[in-house]
Structure formats: C-alpha cells, structure tokens
C-alpha cells in the first residue's frame, strides 16, 4: 500500500474519531461545524457540490439527518463508523478514484462484486487495491467461512458490504463478522416483508452495535409498498438505511417513479424515518464520477452469477 495513502488515511481516521465523539456530545452544532469545514476544504467540483448540498439539507434544525446521525453514533461502534466511513469516503471515492483517473485505466471500477467463497478472492481484492479500487459487495450463497472473514480482515483499507439472506445471517455468522470493523452487513430481502429470521438477525446485529441495513428486491407490487409509511417505520426499528433494487419484471415507468421517490425522501420532500438508496441508479451515478465507463469488477465462480443487476 502506498505510503501517501497510509499517511493521509491515518490523519483521516484520527479526525473521524474526533468527529464521532464531538457529534455524540453536541450533535446539532458539531455536525454543522464539520460539514461547514468540509465545504471550505473541498477542492474538487464534485466534492464542493456534495457539501453544498449537505449544508442545504442541514439548514433546518428539525432535519431528519440530525436524528439519523444521532442514531448512527449511538447504535454503531465508533471503530466501525470510522473505518467504514474512511474506507468508503476517502480510500475509495477520493484517493482511489483519483488514482483510477490519473492512471487512465478505463477497465478499473471504483466498486467490485463477488461471491463470498470464490476461489482467488483474496488475490482479487489485492489486485483491486493496487489499481485504486477499495469497495466490495460480497454475496453469501452458502454459510460464511472463516476464510472469507480473514479476507475482510486482511484488507483493512477496503470496505466490504456483506449481502446475505436472513437464513444465512445466523448467530454464528454474526459472531464471525462482529470483529470486522470495515464491514457493513446487508440483509437481503426478496420482497418488502420482514420475516422472523430477518428480525432476529437484525436485532442481534443491532445489539452488537454492528453497521447493518437492508437490501430489498422490488417488483411492480413491491415498488408501491416500498414507500408506505408503515413499512418504512418497521424497517427503521432495526436500521438507519435501506437499499432498493429492481427485479427484472419492473417496468421503466415504475423504475423511474421509484427513483424519484427515493430522491425526494433524501431531500425530505417525503418524510421517511431512514435513509433510502437506489442500487442501480446510485451505483451508476457514483460510477460516472469515480470511474467513468467501467463496469463493476467481478470475482465469481465459474457458472455463477451475482444476485443483483450490475448493468
């Protein structure tokens, strides 16, 4: 790993810990102070637009984001917040994206996907880091192994989103993942319905102060239910965020409407008690900035496909 990343990252981690402690002590004022500072220090146009947008969202003292940040610092371990935040925000989207563009490698994407027990996965993560790519989504299709956990821990500068059906997010799996401070756990739901297994896994991870959320696949009917207040309130009992992904049979009109609703929820046009993301559109928009033209990297066993749309 390059010494320039190590040095800059060390400073960022120190600042991250201080920010978490300050926000925990005095949430409203400290959050505004840090956003204002970042807006002043931002150099690139995309960074300036992001922090200008953040300042606008925080103008109202009753903004939903104050409550979400308060929950974050209270419900997730500080080490996890700092490592996930720095690995994604700095290592991947600032340092990594700059390297990808500087080296002109149009085949390297800022993000990568894998089946969690794929052969050669550790080498693939190392190769991605060497090329400036630090973000991975690991899909569990079989029970989690100690080998996969060791890969996550071998790469402390990368961030790993571990995607698993509730049946695979067992108490044993949660215990294996708990020490991984650079991991976010995603419970994979195939419709907007919380099963008893999903609730039990979410409660277990919340109790352990892990950074867990939901990824929900939606069809036509599911897209309508996805923005219903009762459903969102239930999700918010277990997590601060949810990612929506589309099933192949969703129409273009429904897809556009879903994205519009997700964007409006983030702008607080529609009040929802958690942060919503759009798997396809958000990945596409981030990719257009961080690694234009590159499809997500893949490490998949022969004959297997990734369970989510990557186009």
One Martini backbone bead per residue (centre of mass of N, CA, C, O) as a GRO file, in nm:
protein
  311
    1UNK     BB    1   0.097   0.035   0.021
    2UNK     BB    2   0.088   0.354   0.001
    3UNK     BB    3   0.219   0.604   0.195
    4UNK     BB    4   0.014   0.832   0.125
    5UNK     BB    5  -0.232   0.679   0.228
    6UNK     BB    6  -0.144   0.618   0.515
    7UNK     BB    7  -0.112   0.911   0.606
    8UNK     BB    8  -0.394   1.026   0.529
    9UNK     BB    9  -0.560   0.809   0.680
   10UNK     BB   10  -0.462   0.862   0.965
   11UNK     BB   11  -0.581   1.144   0.982
   12UNK     BB   12  -0.877   1.066   0.914
   13UNK     BB   13  -0.925   0.879   1.156
   14UNK     BB   14  -0.874   1.084   1.376
   15UNK     BB   15  -1.099   1.278   1.282
   16UNK     BB   16  -1.330   1.074   1.301
   17UNK     BB   17  -1.323   1.027   1.607
   18UNK     BB   18  -1.369   1.319   1.684
   19UNK     BB   19  -1.641   1.355   1.542
   20UNK     BB   20  -1.802   1.142   1.693
   21UNK     BB   21  -1.759   1.265   1.977
   22UNK     BB   22  -1.877   1.545   1.915
   23UNK     BB   23  -2.159   1.452   1.817
   24UNK     BB   24  -2.234   1.300   2.076
   25UNK     BB   25  -2.221   1.565   2.254
   26UNK     BB   26  -2.307   1.788   1.991
   27UNK     BB   27  -2.476   1.735   1.729
   28UNK     BB   28  -2.579   1.989   1.574
   29UNK     BB   29  -2.328   2.176   1.582
   30UNK     BB   30  -2.104   1.971   1.494
   31UNK     BB   31  -2.217   1.886   1.224
   32UNK     BB   32  -2.211   2.166   1.097
   33UNK     BB   33  -1.909   2.220   1.135
   34UNK     BB   34  -1.803   1.982   0.957
   35UNK     BB   35  -1.948   2.057   0.696
   36UNK     BB   36  -1.831   2.341   0.670
   37UNK     BB   37  -1.534   2.254   0.661
   38UNK     BB   38  -1.556   2.071   0.408
   39UNK     BB   39  -1.653   2.294   0.217
   40UNK     BB   40  -1.388   2.458   0.237
   41UNK     BB   41  -1.181   2.209   0.162
   42UNK     BB   42  -1.294   2.163  -0.099
   43UNK     BB   43  -1.172   2.107  -0.440
   44UNK     BB   44  -1.369   1.956  -0.591
   45UNK     BB   45  -1.663   1.986  -0.752
   46UNK     BB   46  -1.808   1.736  -0.631
   47UNK     BB   47  -1.747   1.809  -0.336
   48UNK     BB   48  -1.881   2.085  -0.330
   49UNK     BB   49  -2.168   1.987  -0.402
   50UNK     BB   50  -2.208   1.796  -0.165
   51UNK     BB   51  -2.167   2.011   0.071
   52UNK     BB   52  -2.380   2.206  -0.023
   53UNK     BB   53  -2.610   2.003   0.008
   54UNK     BB   54  -2.567   1.946   0.309
   55UNK     BB   55  -2.616   2.234   0.407
   56UNK     BB   56  -2.907   2.252   0.310
   57UNK     BB   57  -3.022   2.009   0.479
   58UNK     BB   58  -2.910   2.160   0.765
   59UNK     BB   59  -3.081   2.424   0.804
   60UNK     BB   60  -3.274   2.250   0.959
   61UNK     BB   61  -3.333   2.157   1.290
   62UNK     BB   62  -3.552   1.916   1.184
   63UNK     BB   63  -3.377   1.733   1.047
   64UNK     BB   64  -3.345   1.401   0.977
   65UNK     BB   65  -3.023   1.383   0.992
   66UNK     BB   66  -2.983   1.424   1.293
   67UNK     BB   67  -3.118   1.160   1.382
   68UNK     BB   68  -2.940   0.965   1.218
   69UNK     BB   69  -2.667   1.047   1.342
   70UNK     BB   70  -2.741   0.987   1.630
   71UNK     BB   71  -2.789   0.686   1.584
   72UNK     BB   72  -2.515   0.612   1.477
   73UNK     BB   73  -2.341   0.691   1.738
   74UNK     BB   74  -2.521   0.499   1.930
   75UNK     BB   75  -2.549   0.207   1.747
   76UNK     BB   76  -2.243   0.231   1.649
   77UNK     BB   77  -1.935   0.163   1.642
   78UNK     BB   78  -1.671   0.366   1.615
   79UNK     BB   79  -1.479   0.185   1.446
   80UNK     BB   80  -1.685   0.138   1.221
   81UNK     BB   81  -1.750   0.421   1.132
   82UNK     BB   82  -1.457   0.505   1.059
   83UNK     BB   83  -1.374   0.274   0.861
   84UNK     BB   84  -1.608   0.286   0.664
   85UNK     BB   85  -1.599   0.589   0.602
   86UNK     BB   86  -1.300   0.606   0.504
   87UNK     BB   87  -1.297   0.376   0.294
   88UNK     BB   88  -1.523   0.503   0.120
   89UNK     BB   89  -1.469   0.818   0.115
   90UNK     BB   90  -1.149   0.809   0.078
   91UNK     BB   91  -1.015   0.557  -0.045
   92UNK     BB   92  -1.227   0.531  -0.282
   93UNK     BB   93  -1.356   0.837  -0.368
   94UNK     BB   94  -1.068   0.980  -0.364
   95UNK     BB   95  -0.804   0.822  -0.395
   96UNK     BB   96  -0.895   0.599  -0.594
   97UNK     BB   97  -1.029   0.774  -0.815
   98UNK     BB   98  -0.773   0.938  -0.877
   99UNK     BB   99  -0.600   0.699  -0.970
  100UNK     BB  100  -0.774   0.594  -1.199
  101UNK     BB  101  -0.758   0.860  -1.363
  102UNK     BB  102  -0.448   0.904  -1.372
  103UNK     BB  103  -0.402   0.606  -1.515
  104UNK     BB  104  -0.631   0.546  -1.735
  105UNK     BB  105  -0.822   0.300  -1.628
  106UNK     BB  106  -1.114   0.184  -1.783
  107UNK     BB  107  -1.134  -0.113  -1.624
  108UNK     BB  108  -1.156   0.041  -1.352
  109UNK     BB  109  -1.344   0.019  -1.066
  110UNK     BB  110  -1.463   0.133  -0.759
  111UNK     BB  111  -1.626  -0.141  -0.785
  112UNK     BB  112  -1.718  -0.470  -0.639
  113UNK     BB  113  -1.792  -0.822  -0.696
  114UNK     BB  114  -1.890  -1.127  -0.501
  115UNK     BB  115  -1.846  -1.443  -0.413
  116UNK     BB  116  -1.742  -1.526  -0.100
  117UNK     BB  117  -1.609  -1.831  -0.206
  118UNK     BB  118  -1.417  -1.752  -0.415
  119UNK     BB  119  -1.165  -1.811  -0.602
  120UNK     BB  120  -0.918  -1.566  -0.560
  121UNK     BB  121  -1.020  -1.326  -0.375
  122UNK     BB  122  -0.772  -1.210  -0.233
  123UNK     BB  123  -0.624  -1.135  -0.496
  124UNK     BB  124  -0.847  -0.949  -0.607
  125UNK     BB  125  -0.835  -0.738  -0.382
  126UNK     BB  126  -0.538  -0.664  -0.420
  127UNK     BB  127  -0.559  -0.576  -0.717
  128UNK     BB  128  -0.763  -0.351  -0.669
  129UNK     BB  129  -0.594  -0.179  -0.477
  130UNK     BB  130  -0.356  -0.133  -0.681
  131UNK     BB  131  -0.582   0.024  -0.876
  132UNK     BB  132  -0.793   0.190  -0.666
  133UNK     BB  133  -0.992  -0.038  -0.534
  134UNK     BB  134  -1.220  -0.044  -0.218
  135UNK     BB  135  -1.502  -0.182  -0.314
  136UNK     BB  136  -1.733  -0.435  -0.175
  137UNK     BB  137  -1.955  -0.714  -0.268
  138UNK     BB  138  -2.060  -0.983  -0.067
  139UNK     BB  139  -2.209  -1.287  -0.152
  140UNK     BB  140  -2.411  -1.513   0.012
  141UNK     BB  141  -2.470  -1.872  -0.079
  142UNK     BB  142  -2.325  -1.964   0.180
  143UNK     BB  143  -2.180  -2.024   0.445
  144UNK     BB  144  -1.975  -1.869   0.637
  145UNK     BB  145  -1.625  -1.830   0.643
  146UNK     BB  146  -1.315  -1.781   0.776
  147UNK     BB  147  -1.183  -1.704   0.507
  148UNK     BB  148  -1.357  -1.455   0.443
  149UNK     BB  149  -1.298  -1.300   0.702
  150UNK     BB  150  -0.989  -1.282   0.650
  151UNK     BB  151  -1.007  -1.108   0.401
  152UNK     BB  152  -1.128  -0.863   0.535
  153UNK     BB  153  -0.890  -0.836   0.750
  154UNK     BB  154  -0.653  -0.813   0.530
  155UNK     BB  155  -0.832  -0.534   0.431
  156UNK     BB  156  -0.847  -0.235   0.599
  157UNK     BB  157  -0.890  -0.029   0.332
  158UNK     BB  158  -1.147  -0.175   0.282
  159UNK     BB  159  -1.490  -0.220   0.183
  160UNK     BB  160  -1.763  -0.442   0.309
  161UNK     BB  161  -2.051  -0.584   0.166
  162UNK     BB  162  -2.267  -0.814   0.329
  163UNK     BB  163  -2.472  -1.038   0.151
  164UNK     BB  164  -2.776  -1.183   0.309
  165UNK     BB  165  -2.978  -1.401   0.387
  166UNK     BB  166  -3.130  -1.458   0.681
  167UNK     BB  167  -3.058  -1.769   0.689
  168UNK     BB  168  -2.733  -1.686   0.680
  169UNK     BB  169  -2.771  -1.482   0.934
  170UNK     BB  170  -2.648  -1.615   1.177
  171UNK     BB  171  -2.514  -1.618   1.483
  172UNK     BB  172  -2.241  -1.724   1.373
  173UNK     BB  173  -2.203  -1.509   1.153
  174UNK     BB  174  -2.217  -1.260   1.334
  175UNK     BB  175  -1.969  -1.336   1.507
  176UNK     BB  176  -1.764  -1.334   1.271
  177UNK     BB  177  -1.828  -1.020   1.186
  178UNK     BB  178  -1.791  -0.835   1.435
  179UNK     BB  179  -1.465  -0.769   1.405
  180UNK     BB  180  -1.541  -0.618   1.133
  181UNK     BB  181  -1.476  -0.275   1.085
  182UNK     BB  182  -1.507  -0.299   0.738
  183UNK     BB  183  -1.824  -0.375   0.771
  184UNK     BB  184  -2.140  -0.433   0.601
  185UNK     BB  185  -2.463  -0.545   0.672
  186UNK     BB  186  -2.693  -0.727   0.446
  187UNK     BB  187  -3.027  -0.783   0.422
  188UNK     BB  188  -3.184  -1.010   0.198
  189UNK     BB  189  -3.476  -0.912   0.031
  190UNK     BB  190  -3.747  -1.028  -0.201
  191UNK     BB  191  -3.939  -0.849  -0.025
  192UNK     BB  192  -4.158  -0.632   0.156
  193UNK     BB  193  -4.060  -0.840   0.418
  194UNK     BB  194  -4.048  -0.937   0.758
  195UNK     BB  195  -3.902  -1.184   0.896
  196UNK     BB  196  -3.806  -1.355   1.167
  197UNK     BB  197  -3.512  -1.388   1.074
  198UNK     BB  198  -3.458  -1.089   1.014
  199UNK     BB  199  -3.520  -0.979   1.297
  200UNK     BB  200  -3.312  -1.145   1.454
  201UNK     BB  201  -3.060  -1.051   1.303
  202UNK     BB  202  -3.097  -0.745   1.348
  203UNK     BB  203  -3.097  -0.753   1.656
  204UNK     BB  204  -2.819  -0.877   1.693
  205UNK     BB  205  -2.655  -0.650   1.545
  206UNK     BB  206  -2.757  -0.415   1.713
  207UNK     BB  207  -2.654  -0.520   1.986
  208UNK     BB  208  -2.343  -0.521   1.861
  209UNK     BB  209  -2.298  -0.258   1.690
  210UNK     BB  210  -2.358  -0.289   1.396
  211UNK     BB  211  -2.359  -0.228   1.036
  212UNK     BB  212  -2.690  -0.243   0.943
  213UNK     BB  213  -2.907  -0.353   0.668
  214UNK     BB  214  -3.109  -0.325   0.370
  215UNK     BB  215  -3.196  -0.538   0.084
  216UNK     BB  216  -3.456  -0.478  -0.162
  217UNK     BB  217  -3.658  -0.646  -0.370
  218UNK     BB  218  -3.849  -0.527  -0.661
  219UNK     BB  219  -4.158  -0.509  -0.789
  220UNK     BB  220  -4.441  -0.370  -0.874
  221UNK     BB  221  -4.576  -0.406  -0.595
  222UNK     BB  222  -4.327  -0.335  -0.417
  223UNK     BB  223  -4.295  -0.035  -0.509
  224UNK     BB  224  -4.550   0.060  -0.361
  225UNK     BB  225  -4.473  -0.041  -0.066
  226UNK     BB  226  -4.184   0.093  -0.017
  227UNK     BB  227  -4.334   0.395   0.070
  228UNK     BB  228  -4.473   0.303   0.314
  229UNK     BB  229  -4.489   0.402   0.636
  230UNK     BB  230  -4.517   0.129   0.784
  231UNK     BB  231  -4.268  -0.007   0.656
  232UNK     BB  232  -4.055   0.210   0.733
  233UNK     BB  233  -4.099   0.191   1.039
  234UNK     BB  234  -4.006  -0.100   1.068
  235UNK     BB  235  -3.720  -0.071   0.957
  236UNK     BB  236  -3.632   0.158   1.167
  237UNK     BB  237  -3.607  -0.040   1.414
  238UNK     BB  238  -3.322  -0.178   1.275
  239UNK     BB  239  -3.245   0.078   1.088
  240UNK     BB  240  -3.104   0.357   0.879
  241UNK     BB  241  -3.110   0.169   0.610
  242UNK     BB  242  -3.204   0.130   0.251
  243UNK     BB  243  -3.197  -0.086  -0.035
  244UNK     BB  244  -3.307  -0.066  -0.371
  245UNK     BB  245  -3.410  -0.322  -0.601
  246UNK     BB  246  -3.460  -0.469  -0.919
  247UNK     BB  247  -3.661  -0.653  -1.091
  248UNK     BB  248  -3.695  -0.756  -1.417
  249UNK     BB  249  -4.028  -0.679  -1.426
  250UNK     BB  250  -3.982  -0.387  -1.415
  251UNK     BB  251  -4.082  -0.102  -1.524
  252UNK     BB  252  -3.978   0.201  -1.632
  253UNK     BB  253  -4.187   0.373  -1.486
  254UNK     BB  254  -4.152   0.251  -1.204
  255UNK     BB  255  -3.850   0.307  -1.185
  256UNK     BB  256  -3.866   0.614  -1.200
  257UNK     BB  257  -4.057   0.656  -0.959
  258UNK     BB  258  -3.876   0.531  -0.748
  259UNK     BB  259  -3.639   0.724  -0.775
  260UNK     BB  260  -3.793   0.982  -0.710
  261UNK     BB  261  -3.876   0.896  -0.421
  262UNK     BB  262  -3.594   0.859  -0.309
  263UNK     BB  263  -3.495   1.147  -0.355
  264UNK     BB  264  -3.720   1.288  -0.193
  265UNK     BB  265  -3.647   1.155   0.078
  266UNK     BB  266  -3.358   1.291   0.092
  267UNK     BB  267  -3.504   1.591   0.066
  268UNK     BB  268  -3.771   1.583   0.250
  269UNK     BB  269  -4.040   1.571   0.087
  270UNK     BB  270  -4.041   1.284   0.213
  271UNK     BB  271  -4.108   1.144   0.514
  272UNK     BB  272  -3.852   0.941   0.652
  273UNK     BB  273  -3.684   0.723   0.902
  274UNK     BB  274  -3.480   0.672   0.653
  275UNK     BB  275  -3.226   0.580   0.436
  276UNK     BB  276  -3.234   0.585   0.082
  277UNK     BB  277  -3.150   0.357  -0.188
  278UNK     BB  278  -3.023   0.303  -0.530
  279UNK     BB  279  -2.867   0.059  -0.673
  280UNK     BB  280  -2.851   0.138  -0.977
  281UNK     BB  281  -2.839   0.457  -0.980
  282UNK     BB  282  -2.616   0.511  -0.770
  283UNK     BB  283  -2.395   0.346  -0.903
  284UNK     BB  284  -2.400   0.496  -1.172
  285UNK     BB  285  -2.337   0.786  -1.063
  286UNK     BB  286  -2.075   0.724  -0.917
  287UNK     BB  287  -1.927   0.593  -1.160
  288UNK     BB  288  -1.931   0.852  -1.345
  289UNK     BB  289  -1.719   0.988  -1.146
  290UNK     BB  290  -1.501   0.765  -1.045
  291UNK     BB  291  -1.545   0.542  -1.318
  292UNK     BB  292  -1.575   0.593  -1.623
  293UNK     BB  293  -1.707   0.310  -1.806
  294UNK     BB  294  -1.694   0.109  -1.564
  295UNK     BB  295  -1.743  -0.193  -1.459
  296UNK     BB  296  -1.781  -0.391  -1.222
  297UNK     BB  297  -1.605  -0.591  -1.055
  298UNK     BB  298  -1.520  -0.954  -1.071
  299UNK     BB  299  -1.575  -1.255  -0.844
  300UNK     BB  300  -1.663  -1.561  -0.995
  301UNK     BB  301  -1.776  -1.850  -1.024
  302UNK     BB  302  -1.818  -2.082  -1.235
  303UNK     BB  303  -2.159  -2.036  -1.337
  304UNK     BB  304  -2.195  -1.775  -1.170
  305UNK     BB  305  -2.403  -1.517  -1.039
  306UNK     BB  306  -2.505  -1.222  -0.951
  307UNK     BB  307  -2.801  -1.128  -0.764
  308UNK     BB  308  -2.754  -0.849  -0.914
  309UNK     BB  309  -2.775  -0.574  -1.090
  310UNK     BB  310  -2.494  -0.434  -1.315
  311UNK     BB  311  -2.608  -0.223  -1.551
   0.00000   0.00000   0.00000
